[in-house]
Amino acid sequence: MKTWTATAIRKIEADYNRSSDTHLIPLEIPATPNIQLYFKDESTHPTGSLKHRLARSLFLYGLCNGWITEHTPIIEASSGSTAVSEAYFARLLGLRFIAVMPRGTSIEKINAIKFYGGECHLIDDTALIYNEAHRLACELKGHYVDQFTYAERATDWRGSNNIADTVFEQMKLEPNPEPAWIVCGAGTGGTSATFGRYVRYQHYATKICVVDPENSVFYDSFYSGSREHRCEGGSGVEGIGRPRVEPSFIASVVDRAIRVPNVASYAALHFLEQVMGRRCGGSTGTNLFGVFELMNEMRQSQQSGSVVTLICDDGNRYQNTYFDHDWLRDNGHDIAPWVAMYQRFFERGEWVLPQ
């Protein structure tokens, strides 16, 4: 047993050793010459998203705790990207993997899970994915990874292998190396917990902002102080927003939350394609809305500095949804005035939301 576990850990560590760090990409905003914006491009991981880091940490956590052994089926509740990355690591270790996901998960993500040998167990009610994943794990005598509980504790937020440490290392030679803000969404809450703990541990003045899409509870929970908020259905932005306050969401290390209309998230993707020449995933659009909101406030108060956010995954996973104008029209999303809003701020520094 210990020999297999030691070999499994070595395989995962070798995967990490083969991977270089992801890029930090600047985007010059003509209207804010004294405020720099950077995107940490997590789409370049082997499985194409930020969740590659999380999946690696969750597998190591399960192995070192003795929860994953040579013949353990791996089960996860996921809206997509985490499952893709976990399917990759399960295949690396020769283990069966089953993802319990909402039926509306993009076909591109479903195909990616299957590509890595994973199985997709689709259900209609998003709120039931936790119970169904737990039931399957019990039935199969498997390990329920439970990213929503373990994301904040599986990652070593003090160490040199987390996303926060790499961001600050890459910022060292920039005009404003200590960001005024780091902006990220919350799915599990693990990323904001890692950033929030790290900046406190390192004595940085950087603040953490969580952007939250429609039909999600993190915004309300942050400002009310209650973890009892609930809502029905999905958020409309895959990978972020939840119908309950997940155990890994640590509000005390977050400095601010911003609620983002879904149409603003979708429009931001089309705007970013124009100015960056690439397609980004839905949560990146949510991030951009929060970034421009904060940059506008910094500009109005004549504050210089830098802002860092994330490209969480690649937009090619959403060709049939966020980048499909028929899908946008059929779902009642007129992105044109919102794209124009981003363009006005980009060129002239005017930040006025459409009526």
N, C-alpha and C positions, 0 to 999 in steps of 0.2 A: 504493500500500500504506500509506504513512504517513498519507495523508489519511483513509483508511478507519479506521485505528487511532485517529487523533486524534478522529474523530467518535464512534467506539465508546466511547472513554474519557469523552468529554464526555456521552454519553447516560447512562452509569453514574453519573457525578458529579452529573448533573442529578437522577437518581432519589434519590440521597442528599440532595441539597439540598431536595427536595420533602418529605422525611420529617422529622417532628419526633422528638425522642428518646422512648424508651419510658418508661412510668411506673414509679416506685418506690412500691410499695404497702405500707403498714404493716399488720401484723396483731397486735392487742393480745392477749397471752396473760395471762389473769387471774392465773394462778399464778406468773408471773415479772414482777412490776411493774418490776423494776430491769433487766430485759433486754428490749431491743426487737428485734422481728423484722421484716424487710423483704423483699418479693418484687420483684425486677426483672422486669417483665412484658414478656417478649420476644415474646409471642404477638400483639402489635399491629403487628408489621412487615407490610408489604404482602403477604408470602407466609406470614404467620402463625406464624413461629418465629424463634428465636435464629439459625438457620442463614442467614437473610437477610443478616446481617452477614458471615458467612463466605463465602457465595457471591459477594457483591460484591467482597470482597478477593481471592478466587481468580480471578475474571474479570479484575480489574485486573492481578493478578500475571501471568496468562497473556498479556494484551495487551501489557504493558510488556516482557515477556521475548521477545516475538515469536512465541509459541507459538500464539496465536489470531489468525487472519487472516480475510479476508472470507468465505471459503467453507469454513472449518474445522468439521467435525462435532465436537461436544462430547460426550465420554463420561465418565460418572462411576460409581463404585461407591458405593452408598449404601443405608442402611436406610430412607430415605424423605424426611425433612424437608430435607436438603441438596439432594436431587434436585429437590424442589418449587421451592426457591429458585433453583437453577441453571437449571431449565427457564424460569423467569420471565426471567432475564437473557439466556438464549439467544434467547428470543423477542424481547426488546428489541433485540437485535443482528441478528435475522433469521438465526440459525444453527440447524442441526439439533441436537437434543439427545437422547441415549439414556442412560437410567438402568439400570444393572445392579443388581438388588435381589433379596433373598431372596423366595422365593415366598410366604412368610407375611406380607409387608408389608401393613398395613391397606389395605382397599379405598378408604378415604377419601383416603389419601395417593396411591395409584395414580391415582385420579380427578383429584386436584389436579395431578399431573404432566401428565396428558393435557389438562387444561383449559388449561395454558400451552403446549400444542403439543408436549410431550415424548413420547418413546416409552419403554415399560417393557419391559426384557429380564429376565424372572424366572428364577431358577435355584434348585435345591433345596439345594445345599450352600453355606452362608454363607461358608465358608472359601475358596471358589473365586471369589468376586466380583471380587477383585483381578486374578487372572489373566484372567478373562473380559473385564473392562473393558480391560485392556491388549491382549488379542487383538483386540477389536473396533476399538480405536483404530488398531492397525497395519493391519488389514484395510481400514478406511475412510479411512486417511491423516488421522485426526482427532487431537484433543488429549485425552488422558486427564487429567482435572483432578487426580485423586489427592488428595482432601481429607485422607486419612490421613497423607500425607507432608508436604503443604504448608500445613496449617492453622496450624501454629505459626510459620511464617516469612512467610506472605502478609499477616498482620495486623501493622500497626505498633503494637506494644505500648507504645511510648513516646509516641505521638501523641495527638491530641485526638479521634480518630474511633473509639476502641475502647470496649468495654463497661466496662472497669475505670475509665477516666477519667470516664465519665458517671456511674457509681455513686458515686464519691467526690465529684463535683460536686453530685449530688443529695442527698448526706448532710450537706452543710456546715452546715445549720441544725438538724439533729437533735440530741437530747440527748447522744448518743454518736456523733459524726460519723466517727470512725475505727473501723470494725467490728473486733470481736475475731476474728471468723471470717467468711470467705466460703465458702459450700458450693456445690459444683457436681458434676455427673457428668462422666464422660469417655467420649466416643465416639471422636473423633479425638485428644483431649487438648489441642486448641487453646485452649479456653476457660480451663482451669486454667493453661496456660502463659502466657496473656495476663495473667490476674490475678496469678499468682505473680511474673512478671517485673516487672509494673507496681508492685506494692507494694514490691519491693526497690529499684527505680529511684527511687521517690518517698520512700524511707526510712520507710515505714509499718511499724508493728508487727503489722498484720493478718496472720493466718494463713490458709492455704488448705487446705480439706479436700475430698478427692475421695471421693464416695460411689460404690460399685460394686455392681451387682446380681449375682444368682446367675449362674453359668456365664460368668464374665468373668475376665480375667487381671490387670487393673490393680492390684487389692488385693494379690494375691500378689507381683506384680512390685515394688510399692512397698516391701514389707517384706523381700523377699529380696534386692533389688538386681539381680536378673537380668531380662534382657529376653527370655529364651528360653521363657517360659511359653506353653503352648498349651492350648486346649480345643476341644471339638467343638460345633457348633450355635450358636444365638443365645442372647442373655442373657435374653430374656423381657420386656425393657423396651426398646421401640423407641427408637433414637437414642443409647443409651449401652450400655456393656459391649461388649467385643470378644473374639474367640477368640485374638487375638495382641496383643502389646504394639505399638501403632502408633508409627511414627516420630515423630509429633508429641507424644507423651506424654512430658513432661519431668519425671521424678520429683523431680529436685533442687530444683524450685521449689514443690513440694507439701510441706505440713507433716504431713499425716495422711491416712489412708485408712480408710473405714468400709465394711464389707460389709453389704449390705441384702438380707434375704429378699424375693423377688418379691411374696409375699402382703402384706408390709408396705408395699411400694410401691403396690399396687393399693388397699389399705385406706386409705392416706393420701389418695388422690384422692377417695374417698367422704367422708372426714372434712372435707377442704378444701371440698368442695361445701357441706357443712353450715355451716361457719363463715365462708366467703367468698362464698357464693352464686354460685359459678361452677365450671365444670369445667376442670381443668388436665390436661395431658398426663402420660404415665407417668413420665417422668424427674423431674417436679416432685414426685411422690410419693416417689421415691427420695431426693430432696433433703430432704424434710420429715423423714424418719426420721433422717438425719444431723444435721439442725438440732436436733431435740428431744434427741438423744443429747448434743450439745454444750451445749445450754442447760441440760440436767439437771446436767451436770458443773459448769457455771458457777454454777448455783443452789446446789449442794451446797458449793461452795467460797466462797459468798457474794460472788461476783464480779459486778459490774454491767457493762453494755456493750451492744453491738448485734451482731446476726448478719444477714447478707445472703445470700439465695439467689435462684434464678431460677425463673420460670415460663417454661419453654422453648418450649412450644407449647400450643395450645388442646385441651381434652379432647374437643371434638366430633369430632376425628379418630379417636377410639377408642370410639365409641358401640357398636360391634359386638364389642368385646373387654373392656377394663377396666371399662366402665360397664354391661356386659351381665351380669346375675346368672346367666343360663343359661350363658354362656361361663365365668364364674368357677367355677360348680359343676362343669361338665363337665371343667374342667382341675384340679379338686381343690383349689380355693382357698376356704377358709372365712375370709372377711374380718371377720366379726363380732367375734371377740375382739381383733383388731388395731385395728379402729375404736374399740372401747372403750378400748384402751390409749392411743390418741392423746387421746381425750376426757378420760381421767383425768389425763393430764399437763396438758392445757389448763386444766382446772378446778382441780386440786388439787396439781399438781406431782409426781405419782407416776409414775415411769417404770419399769414392770416388764413385761418381754416375756412374752407368752403361753407356756405350757408346751407 
